[in-house]
Amino acid sequence: QVQLVESGGGLVQPGGSLRLSCAASGNIFSINGMGWYRQAPGKQRELVATITRAGTTRYADSVKGRFTISRDTVKDTVYLQMSSLKPEDTAVYYCCAQKISTGAYYWGLGTQVTVSS
C-alpha cells in the first residue's frame, strides 16, 4: 500500500511561481519512480514531469525550462517547482507513483492550480 497526498496548489498570477508537494507513505519500497500529471478542463490528463528512483528527470516540452521536479528521500516527498506560470498551466495536478512489480500507478487526489490575473 502506498498513499500519496498533494499540497501547495492555489491561485497565482501569470509569471508567478508555485511549489507543489507530494508526500508518500506506506510501502515506499514498492515505488519505482514518481511524477506529476495534470488535467485541464475539457482536456486529457497529461504527463508533466517524472523522477526515477535513480534520480533521472523528464519533462513535458510545454513545461521544460520552467518546472523542476525534485525529491527529498528523508521525507519521502516529491516536489514540483513551477515558475514563469502561464494561464494554460491551469489544471488539477496529480501526484503519481509507479509500482516496481507491475508498473501500475498509485494516484493522489489532486491539487488545483489556477494561473490568472
C-alpha positions as CSV (number, residue, x, y, z in Angstrom):
1,Q,0.0,0.0,0.0
2,V,1.2,3.5,-0.9
3,Q,-0.7,6.7,-0.1
4,L,0.0,10.0,-1.9
5,V,-1.1,13.4,-0.6
6,E,-0.6,16.5,-2.7
7,S,-0.5,20.1,-1.3
8,G,0.6,23.6,-2.4
9,G,-1.9,24.4,-5.1
10,G,-3.7,27.7,-5.3
11,L,-4.2,30.9,-7.3
12,V,-1.2,32.6,-8.8
13,Q,-0.7,35.5,-11.3
14,P,0.9,34.8,-14.8
15,G,4.6,34.9,-14.5
16,G,4.5,33.8,-10.9
17,S,5.7,30.7,-9.1
18,L,4.3,27.9,-7.0
19,R,5.7,24.8,-5.4
20,L,3.6,21.6,-5.2
21,S,4.4,18.8,-2.7
22,C,3.5,15.1,-2.7
23,A,4.1,13.2,0.5
24,A,4.3,9.4,0.1
25,S,3.6,6.9,2.9
26,G,3.1,3.2,3.3
27,N,5.2,0.6,1.4
28,I,7.6,3.0,-0.3
29,F,9.9,0.1,-1.2
30,S,7.4,-0.8,-3.9
31,I,7.9,2.5,-5.7
32,N,10.0,2.7,-8.9
33,G,9.5,6.3,-9.7
34,M,7.2,9.3,-9.1
35,G,5.8,12.1,-11.1
36,W,3.3,14.7,-11.8
37,Y,0.4,14.7,-14.2
38,R,-2.2,17.5,-14.8
39,Q,-5.7,17.7,-16.3
40,A,-7.2,20.9,-17.5
41,P,-11.0,21.3,-18.0
42,G,-12.1,19.5,-21.2
43,K,-8.6,18.0,-21.8
44,Q,-6.9,14.7,-21.3
45,R,-4.7,14.1,-18.4
46,E,-1.1,14.7,-19.5
47,L,2.4,14.0,-18.1
48,V,4.2,17.0,-16.6
49,A,7.4,15.5,-15.1
50,T,8.8,12.3,-13.7
51,I,11.7,11.3,-11.5
52,T,13.1,7.8,-11.2
53,R,14.5,6.0,-8.2
54,A,17.9,6.8,-9.6
55,G,17.1,10.5,-9.9
56,T,16.6,10.8,-13.6
57,T,14.2,13.5,-14.6
58,R,12.0,14.0,-17.6
59,Y,9.7,16.9,-18.6
60,A,6.9,17.6,-21.0
61,D,8.0,20.0,-23.7
62,S,5.4,22.5,-22.6
63,V,7.0,22.9,-19.1
64,K,10.7,22.3,-19.9
65,G,12.8,25.1,-18.5
66,R,10.0,26.4,-16.3
67,F,9.2,23.5,-14.0
68,T,11.6,21.4,-11.8
69,I,10.8,18.1,-10.2
70,S,12.8,17.1,-7.2
71,R,12.6,14.8,-4.2
72,D,13.5,14.6,-0.5
73,T,14.3,10.9,0.3
74,V,14.3,11.6,4.0
75,K,10.8,13.0,4.0
76,D,9.6,10.6,1.2
77,T,8.3,13.7,-0.7
78,V,8.5,14.8,-4.3
79,Y,8.2,18.4,-5.3
80,L,7.2,20.3,-8.4
81,Q,8.6,23.9,-8.5
82,M,6.7,25.8,-11.1
83,S,8.0,29.2,-12.4
84,S,7.0,31.6,-15.2
85,L,3.5,30.2,-14.9
86,K,1.1,30.7,-17.8
87,P,-2.7,30.6,-17.9
88,E,-2.5,27.4,-19.9
89,D,-0.8,25.8,-16.9
90,T,-4.2,26.0,-15.1
91,A,-5.2,22.4,-14.2
92,V,-5.6,19.9,-11.4
93,Y,-2.2,18.5,-10.7
94,Y,-1.9,14.8,-9.7
95,C,1.0,13.1,-8.0
96,C,1.7,9.5,-9.0
97,A,4.0,6.7,-8.0
98,Q,4.8,3.6,-10.1
99,K,4.9,0.1,-8.7
100,I,8.1,-1.8,-9.2
101,S,6.4,-5.2,-9.6
102,T,3.6,-4.4,-12.0
103,G,4.2,-0.9,-13.4
104,A,0.8,0.2,-12.2
105,Y,0.2,3.6,-10.7
106,Y,-0.8,4.9,-7.4
107,W,-2.6,8.3,-7.6
108,G,-3.1,11.2,-5.2
109,L,-6.4,13.1,-5.2
110,G,-5.0,16.2,-6.9
111,T,-4.5,19.8,-6.1
112,Q,-5.9,22.8,-8.1
113,V,-3.5,25.3,-9.7
114,T,-5.1,28.4,-11.3
115,V,-3.0,30.9,-13.1
116,S,-4.9,34.1,-13.6
117,S,-4.6,37.9,-13.2
